[in-house]
Amino acid sequence: MTIFYVETYTVKPDKLVENIERYKKWETWWKNHPEVCKEIKSNKLFSHMVGGNYGEYVEMTEFENLTDLERFYSKFMKSDFMATIYPEFLSHLVPGKYSTNIWSSVP
């Protein structure tokens, strides 16, 4: 059963460009580190076109199952990327406007 790790967050207005640059670094990193990220099937970043909150994004990372998600995060939390880029990402966010969810596909 395919699952999605979904992060929803709002970026500070003065950090919008930096957030897109950070996402591009993340995208390059996970594609170039299969030893850490082989469980990721896909990753997409979405922003509102009409409606919603200015600066709000939804990032969806697809995994085959919960075991793959757990396997990935156990490696990712120890990675150099997590230690350097993640604190930068957190500094871009509007306080209180970050959430994570796990979604499953419906048969």
Secondary structure, 3 states (H helix, E strand, C coil): CCEEEEEEEEECHHHHHHHHHHHHHHHHHHHHCHHHHCCEEEEEEEECCCCCCCCEEEEEEEECCHHHHHHHHHHHCCCHHHHHHHHHHHHHEEEEEEEEEEEECCC
